[in-house]
């Protein structure tokens, strides 16, 4: 199902994504809560399926997303199993897959030998959680909500994201985030 959802993406990108997921999967220890037992047994929702599931989310309920993703009911994990699997994986696994994928392609287009990069940030609303102080915001009426700030570094000629950085709700780190992303690149 994953491939039908993103069928407009060229096969070389899908192939590169599969390779990057496999590379991270082959060394999961740094990316899971318990390196001894997490994703070591055969389950309905293995690491590769979990990653691909999250890459195709469409802002529906967990049950709707699971029904859409898994073609057969027998192979579909429960919403509880999804939550448990998600809790085992660090966001750093997704970050590593992203970096591996973005560096999988030859970036050959430049302007007089220079890459033309654009960096900007966006606020991303996330589910409300009053206990998450880092992402908690209040509007002018005193109503609270949660959001994080996403900074992205984009190569304008090669049409690919080089890097991304996620911060709490404040925008005070945009310049520092850009410098860090350029230095990592």
Backbone torsions as a table, in degrees:
resi	resn	phi	psi	omega
1	UNK	NA	-36.4	-178.7
2	UNK	-53.5	-43.5	-176.4
3	UNK	-73.1	-27.8	176.1
4	UNK	-73.9	-29.5	178.9
5	UNK	-67.5	-33.5	-176.5
6	UNK	-119.7	39.3	-175.1
7	UNK	-66.8	-15.6	179.0
8	UNK	-80.8	-4.8	177.9
9	UNK	-86.6	132.6	-179.0
10	UNK	-57.5	150.3	-177.9
11	UNK	-58.4	-33.2	-179.7
12	UNK	-65.7	-30.9	177.5
13	UNK	-72.3	-44.1	178.4
14	UNK	-63.0	-40.6	178.1
15	UNK	-63.7	-42.6	177.9
16	UNK	-64.6	-39.8	177.9
17	UNK	-62.4	-46.3	177.7
18	UNK	-57.3	-43.9	-179.8
19	UNK	-62.9	-42.4	179.9
20	UNK	-65.7	-41.7	177.6
21	UNK	-62.7	-43.7	178.5
22	UNK	-61.3	-39.8	179.6
23	UNK	-64.2	-42.9	178.2
24	UNK	-68.5	-40.6	179.4
25	UNK	-61.3	-33.9	-178.3
26	UNK	-70.2	-16.3	176.7
27	UNK	-138.9	70.1	-175.8
28	UNK	-78.3	-16.2	-172.5
29	UNK	-47.2	-46.9	-178.5
30	UNK	-72.3	-9.8	-170.9
31	UNK	-113.1	4.7	-179.1
32	UNK	-123.8	158.7	-178.9
33	UNK	-66.0	-45.8	-179.6
34	UNK	-123.1	97.2	-175.8
35	UNK	-62.2	-20.0	-178.9
36	UNK	-75.9	-38.9	-172.5
37	UNK	-119.9	-23.1	-175.6
38	UNK	-66.1	126.4	177.7
39	UNK	60.3	32.2	177.3
40	UNK	-98.1	-22.7	179.2
41	UNK	-103.1	159.1	177.9
42	UNK	-73.3	124.7	-179.6
43	UNK	-135.4	168.4	176.2
44	UNK	-63.8	-31.6	-178.1
45	UNK	-120.4	93.7	178.3
46	UNK	-87.5	179.2	-175.8
47	UNK	-59.6	-46.9	-178.4
48	UNK	-60.9	-44.3	178.9
49	UNK	-64.7	-38.8	179.6
50	UNK	-62.1	-46.6	179.9
51	UNK	-61.3	-49.6	-178.4
52	UNK	-65.4	-34.1	176.5
53	UNK	-60.6	-47.9	-178.1
54	UNK	-69.8	-27.1	178.6
55	UNK	-70.9	-21.1	-177.7
56	UNK	-108.2	9.5	-178.1
57	UNK	-56.1	147.2	-176.3
58	UNK	-127.5	23.6	177.4
59	UNK	66.3	34.7	174.2
60	UNK	-104.0	178.8	175.7
61	UNK	-68.0	158.4	178.6
62	UNK	-54.9	-45.5	-178.6
63	UNK	-63.4	-40.9	177.5
64	UNK	-64.4	-43.1	179.1
65	UNK	-62.3	-43.9	179.1
66	UNK	-62.3	-43.9	178.0
67	UNK	-61.1	-39.7	-179.8
68	UNK	-69.7	-39.4	-173.7
69	UNK	-76.4	-44.1	-176.5
70	UNK	-92.9	118.9	-175.8
71	UNK	-65.4	-37.6	-177.1
72	UNK	-113.3	135.1	-179.1
73	UNK	-59.8	-35.9	-179.3
74	UNK	-62.4	-30.8	-178.0
75	UNK	-91.3	-4.1	-176.1
76	UNK	-81.6	125.9	174.6
77	UNK	-75.5	163.4	177.7
78	UNK	-77.1	164.5	176.5
79	UNK	-62.0	-35.2	177.0
80	UNK	-64.6	-42.4	178.4
81	UNK	-63.7	-36.7	177.0
82	UNK	-62.8	-46.5	179.3
83	UNK	-61.8	-42.0	179.2
84	UNK	-64.9	-43.4	179.6
85	UNK	-64.9	-41.8	179.4
86	UNK	-60.8	-38.4	-180.0
87	UNK	-67.7	-18.0	-179.8
88	UNK	-83.1	-22.1	-172.3
89	UNK	-104.8	131.7	175.9
90	UNK	-78.8	150.9	175.3
91	UNK	-60.3	-21.3	-180.0
92	UNK	-63.6	-25.4	175.9
93	UNK	-65.2	-44.4	178.5
94	UNK	-66.8	-39.3	177.8
95	UNK	-61.4	-43.3	-179.9
96	UNK	-65.1	-42.6	177.8
97	UNK	-61.5	-43.9	178.9
98	UNK	-59.0	-47.9	-178.8
99	UNK	-65.6	-41.6	177.8
100	UNK	-61.8	-43.2	-179.0
101	UNK	-65.7	-44.9	-177.5
102	UNK	-68.2	-20.7	177.1
103	UNK	-99.7	8.9	179.9
104	UNK	-82.3	-11.3	-173.9
105	UNK	-115.9	145.0	177.9
106	UNK	-73.9	123.5	179.7
107	UNK	-96.7	88.8	-170.5
108	UNK	-95.5	-17.7	-176.0
109	UNK	-88.1	125.7	176.7
110	UNK	-137.5	170.4	172.2
111	UNK	-114.5	108.2	-178.0
112	UNK	52.9	37.7	178.2
113	UNK	86.9	-0.3	-179.0
114	UNK	-110.9	141.3	172.2
115	UNK	-80.8	135.9	177.2
116	UNK	-96.6	109.4	-175.1
117	UNK	-112.6	144.1	175.0
118	UNK	-122.6	138.2	179.3
119	UNK	-129.6	131.5	177.9
120	UNK	-152.4	162.4	-180.0
121	UNK	-121.5	155.1	178.3
122	UNK	-141.5	144.7	174.0
123	UNK	-84.7	136.0	-179.7
124	UNK	-121.6	117.2	177.7
125	UNK	-73.5	138.3	179.8
126	UNK	-127.9	165.7	-179.8
127	UNK	-54.1	142.7	-177.1
128	UNK	-65.2	131.8	177.3
129	UNK	-150.4	100.5	-175.9
130	UNK	-67.2	-14.7	178.4
131	UNK	-85.2	-12.7	-179.4
132	UNK	-91.0	86.6	-174.4
133	UNK	-63.9	-34.3	-176.7
134	UNK	-63.4	-31.0	-177.7
135	UNK	-110.1	1.2	-176.5
136	UNK	-75.7	130.5	179.0
137	UNK	-129.4	162.9	174.1
138	UNK	-133.3	138.7	176.5
139	UNK	-88.3	-178.1	-176.4
140	UNK	-60.8	-23.5	-178.7
141	UNK	-91.0	0.9	179.8
142	UNK	89.6	-0.5	178.4
143	UNK	-77.0	134.6	-176.8
144	UNK	-99.9	154.3	178.4
145	UNK	-155.3	170.2	180.0
146	UNK	-120.1	141.8	173.8
147	UNK	-157.9	157.4	171.9
148	UNK	-120.8	168.4	-178.4
149	UNK	-111.8	121.6	-179.2
150	UNK	-103.4	122.8	173.1
151	UNK	-107.0	134.4	-178.4
152	UNK	-130.2	141.9	178.3
153	UNK	-112.2	118.8	-171.0
154	UNK	-119.4	133.6	175.0
155	UNK	-88.3	109.1	-173.1
156	UNK	-67.5	-35.7	-178.5
157	UNK	-80.0	-40.5	-177.8
158	UNK	-89.1	-6.1	176.2
159	UNK	54.2	54.0	179.4
160	UNK	-146.7	145.0	174.1
161	UNK	-78.3	129.0	177.4
162	UNK	-82.7	-38.8	-173.6
163	UNK	-162.9	167.3	175.9
164	UNK	-148.7	153.3	-179.3
165	UNK	-139.4	134.4	180.0
166	UNK	-114.6	129.9	178.4
167	UNK	-122.9	174.6	173.5
168	UNK	-64.2	-162.2	-172.6
169	UNK	-75.1	-14.5	-178.5
170	UNK	-81.2	154.2	-180.0
171	UNK	-105.3	16.9	-172.0
172	UNK	-74.4	-12.4	-176.6
173	UNK	-104.1	13.2	-175.2
174	UNK	-57.6	-47.7	-178.9
175	UNK	-66.0	-43.6	177.9
176	UNK	-64.1	-39.7	178.6
177	UNK	-62.1	-41.3	178.7
178	UNK	-62.5	-45.8	179.6
179	UNK	-60.6	-44.0	179.5
180	UNK	-62.8	-42.6	-179.5
181	UNK	-65.8	-40.0	178.0
182	UNK	-65.1	-42.4	179.6
183	UNK	-66.3	-32.1	177.7
184	UNK	-73.8	-28.5	-173.4
185	UNK	-63.5	NA	NA
